[in-house]
Amino acid sequence: MSEEQTDFRESGDSGSRSQSFAVVGSGPAAFYAVEALLGQSDFDCHVDIFDKRFAPFGLVRFGVAPDHPKIKSVTKRFTSLLKDERVRFFGNIEIGRDLSLERLREEYTAVILAVGAPGDFKLGVTGEDVPGVFSAREFVGWFNCDEENAALPVDLSTESVAIIGVGNVAMDVARILLRSPEELARTDIADHALDALKGSKVKQVHLIARRGPGQVACTLPELKELCGIEGVSTHLHVEDIRVGLSPEEQEKKDTKKILEFFEDIKQSQDSPSGDKALHFHFLSSPAEFLGSEKLESLKLHRNQLRIVDDWAKAEMIPDSEFSIPCGLAFRAIRYKGVPFGDLPFDEGRGVITNSQGAVEGCPGLYVAGWIKRGATGVIGTNKPDAKETVATLLSDIQAGKVPGASHSETAPSSIESLFDASCRARLLTKEDWFRIDEEEMRKGESDGRTRVRFVFPEEVLSFLGRT
């Protein structure tokens, strides 16, 4: 709070009351918002977290690749927030289905939606819906124990797989396909995915990039890890490593390191090793997915780069089509937010329309994370994003723009009474989650793994003795 702002507790206005907040979603953006709310000193507060899944942590649990356990260590920080007596968790409850957003807004001072980006952008090319073409988001959910994608019909009997995109998610998908099952067996990968990967016939993975090596969206550590998998040779399909880059851009620290890495790869690719291969097809874009009953191949066209406003724009080269055989393909071109009820929504960006986190035309309603800014950044990017949203919320309360702030005396203690009997029967609290977490860790330790995860709510309810 700045020196110019009035301390609510001294002013005696609505800010002197204890305020209660609802946060919908429990991923990084949600927990960073909770942290900011608990850390403010304007008033006492209570925060209730709602999530449609039985487990908290959102993309950290369901999006981070199982062979990257260090990234998941941020859950320790989130768990400390969850243990705070001012915080409650209501899992296995979907706002909009089990409880309307309108009723939620009536019960709390304000509501923050941190629901992520559960949809996908599409390529818009012919054959995109042929069986065997999936989004990377679906595949990540499949191997990460997300119940919504556990039954994804992933056919790993093909020898060749195409991945459209060269961001970090594309690296994750390629790495899981190429890494040995023996290595993955030590992680918390979904059992059904591990079983499928043990029988995988995949030998060739093709990464498709519409621009050049210098414009890849992934990080150098991700590149090095993927290209360093034992038994996998790497091949670059591009003549000029520095295509589309000015001399000044080539000297930028991060870009220079990536270019040097690709130069080393190019010099050594004539000596292939291992029985698996990774192919980078730069300056290439998908033109058509071919196959009737299932995917058989991917037609691509070659691109040239034209500099427009300091941006290397990819343009198709006429009559440059070529094809690669593949029985499986993944779009890794960004997750996309989806509309939430009748809230104002920017379809092009995939976000709820907002100003610094305040939802347009909806006093007392806020957004944080991907549904606020789009699916960009890393886990840590959500911290300043959430802090901005909470700062806007606090400013709005001070300015009298939040109707709920004038009547919120204490945290709602009987929110469960708003649910019908079937919802109450499947509702999971933070105490339930702590038991689930302990059991997953226990099973993992006995199997020599980081953890063995539950996938379906029914399994969890049975473990808790609720069925």
Secondary structure in CASP SS format (residue, H / E / C, confidence):
PFRMAT SS
TARGET T0000
AUTHOR 0000-0000-0000
METHOD secondary structure of the structure
MODEL  1
M C 1.00
S C 1.00
E C 1.00
E C 1.00
Q C 1.00
T C 1.00
D C 1.00
F H 1.00
R H 1.00
E H 1.00
S H 1.00
G C 1.00
D C 1.00
S H 1.00
G H 1.00
S H 1.00
R C 1.00
S C 1.00
Q E 1.00
S E 1.00
F E 1.00
A E 1.00
V E 1.00
V E 1.00
G C 1.00
S C 1.00
G C 1.00
P H 1.00
A H 1.00
A H 1.00
F H 1.00
Y H 1.00
A H 1.00
V H 1.00
E H 1.00
A H 1.00
L H 1.00
L H 1.00
G H 1.00
Q C 1.00
S C 1.00
D C 1.00
F C 1.00
D C 1.00
C E 1.00
H E 1.00
V E 1.00
D E 1.00
I E 1.00
F E 1.00
D E 1.00
K C 1.00
R C 1.00
F C 1.00
A C 1.00
P C 1.00
F C 1.00
G H 1.00
L H 1.00
V H 1.00
R H 1.00
F H 1.00
G C 1.00
V C 1.00
A C 1.00
P C 1.00
D C 1.00
H C 1.00
P H 1.00
K H 1.00
I H 1.00
K H 1.00
S H 1.00
V H 1.00
T H 1.00
K H 1.00
R H 1.00
F H 1.00
T H 1.00
S H 1.00
L H 1.00
L H 1.00
K C 1.00
D C 1.00
E C 1.00
R C 1.00
V E 1.00
R E 1.00
F E 1.00
F E 1.00
G E 1.00
N C 1.00
I C 1.00
E C 1.00
I E 1.00
G C 1.00
R C 1.00
D C 1.00
L E 1.00
S C 1.00
L H 1.00
E H 1.00
R H 1.00
L H 1.00
R H 1.00
E H 1.00
E H 1.00
Y C 1.00
T C 1.00
A E 1.00
V E 1.00
I E 1.00
L E 1.00
A C 1.00
V C 1.00
G C 1.00
A C 1.00
P C 1.00
G E 1.00
D E 1.00
F C 1.00
K C 1.00
L C 1.00
G C 1.00
V C 1.00
T E 1.00
G C 1.00
E C 1.00
D C 1.00
V C 1.00
P C 1.00
G C 1.00
V E 1.00
F E 1.00
S E 1.00
A H 1.00
R H 1.00
E H 1.00
F H 1.00
V H 1.00
G H 1.00
W H 1.00
F H 1.00
N C 1.00
C C 1.00
D C 1.00
E H 1.00
E H 1.00
N H 1.00
A C 1.00
A C 1.00
L C 1.00
P C 1.00
V C 1.00
D C 1.00
L C 1.00
S C 1.00
T C 1.00
E C 1.00
S E 1.00
V E 1.00
A E 1.00
I E 1.00
I E 1.00
G C 1.00
V C 1.00
G C 1.00
N H 1.00
V H 1.00
A H 1.00
M H 1.00
D H 1.00
V H 1.00
A H 1.00
R H 1.00
I H 1.00
L H 1.00
L H 1.00
R C 1.00
S C 1.00
P H 1.00
E H 1.00
E H 1.00
L H 1.00
A C 1.00
R C 1.00
T C 1.00
D C 1.00
I C 1.00
A C 1.00
D H 1.00
H H 1.00
A H 1.00
L H 1.00
D H 1.00
A H 1.00
L H 1.00
K H 1.00
G C 1.00
S C 1.00
K C 1.00
V C 1.00
K C 1.00
Q E 1.00
V E 1.00
H E 1.00
L E 1.00
I E 1.00
A C 1.00
R C 1.00
R C 1.00
G C 1.00
P H 1.00
G H 1.00
Q H 1.00
V C 1.00
A C 1.00
C C 1.00
T C 1.00
L H 1.00
P H 1.00
E H 1.00
L H 1.00
K H 1.00
E H 1.00
L H 1.00
C H 1.00
G C 1.00
I C 1.00
E C 1.00
G C 1.00
V E 1.00
S E 1.00
T E 1.00
H E 1.00
L E 1.00
H E 1.00
V C 1.00
E C 1.00
D C 1.00
I C 1.00
R C 1.00
V C 1.00
G C 1.00
L C 1.00
S C 1.00
P H 1.00
E H 1.00
E H 1.00
Q H 1.00
E C 1.00
K C 1.00
K H 1.00
D H 1.00
T H 1.00
K H 1.00
K H 1.00
I H 1.00
L H 1.00
E H 1.00
F H 1.00
F H 1.00
E H 1.00
D H 1.00
I H 1.00
K H 1.00
Q H 1.00
S H 1.00
Q C 1.00
D C 1.00
S C 1.00
P C 1.00
S C 1.00
G C 1.00
D C 1.00
K E 1.00
A E 1.00
L E 1.00
H E 1.00
F E 1.00
H E 1.00
F C 1.00
L C 1.00
S E 1.00
S E 1.00
P E 1.00
A E 1.00
E E 1.00
F E 1.00
L E 1.00
G C 1.00
S C 1.00
E C 1.00
K C 1.00
L C 1.00
E C 1.00
S E 1.00
L E 1.00
K E 1.00
L E 1.00
H E 1.00
R E 1.00
N E 1.00
Q E 1.00
L E 1.00
R E 1.00
I E 1.00
V E 1.00
D C 1.00
D C 1.00
W E 1.00
A E 1.00
K E 1.00
A E 1.00
E E 1.00
M E 1.00
I C 1.00
P C 1.00
D C 1.00
S C 1.00
E C 1.00
F E 1.00
S E 1.00
I E 1.00
P E 1.00
C C 1.00
G C 1.00
L E 1.00
A E 1.00
F E 1.00
R E 1.00
A C 1.00
I C 1.00
R C 1.00
Y E 1.00
K E 1.00
G C 1.00
V C 1.00
P C 1.00
F C 1.00
G C 1.00
D C 1.00
L C 1.00
P C 1.00
F E 1.00
D E 1.00
E C 1.00
G C 1.00
R C 1.00
G C 1.00
V E 1.00
I E 1.00
T C 1.00
N E 1.00
S E 1.00
Q C 1.00
G C 1.00
A E 1.00
V E 1.00
E C 1.00
G C 1.00
C C 1.00
P C 1.00
G C 1.00
L E 1.00
Y E 1.00
V E 1.00
A C 1.00
G C 1.00
W H 1.00
I H 1.00
K H 1.00
R H 1.00
G C 1.00
A C 1.00
T C 1.00
G C 1.00
V C 1.00
I H 1.00
G H 1.00
T H 1.00
N H 1.00
K H 1.00
P H 1.00
D H 1.00
A H 1.00
K H 1.00
E H 1.00
T H 1.00
V H 1.00
A H 1.00
T H 1.00
L H 1.00
L H 1.00
S H 1.00
D H 1.00
I H 1.00
Q H 1.00
A C 1.00
G C 1.00
K C 1.00
V C 1.00
P H 1.00
G H 1.00
A H 1.00
S H 1.00
H C 1.00
S C 1.00
E C 1.00
T C 1.00
A C 1.00
P C 1.00
S C 1.00
S C 1.00
I H 1.00
E H 1.00
S H 1.00
L H 1.00
F C 1.00
D C 1.00
A H 1.00
S H 1.00
C H 1.00
R H 1.00
A H 1.00
R H 1.00
L C 1.00
L E 1.00
T C 1.00
K H 1.00
E H 1.00
D H 1.00
W H 1.00
F H 1.00
R H 1.00
I H 1.00
D H 1.00
E H 1.00
E H 1.00
E H 1.00
M H 1.00
R H 1.00
K H 1.00
G H 1.00
E H 1.00
S H 1.00
D H 1.00
G C 1.00
R C 1.00
T C 1.00
R C 1.00
V C 1.00
R C 1.00
F C 1.00
V C 1.00
F C 1.00
P H 1.00
E H 1.00
E H 1.00
V H 1.00
L H 1.00
S H 1.00
F H 1.00
L C 1.00
G C 1.00
R C 1.00
T C 1.00
END
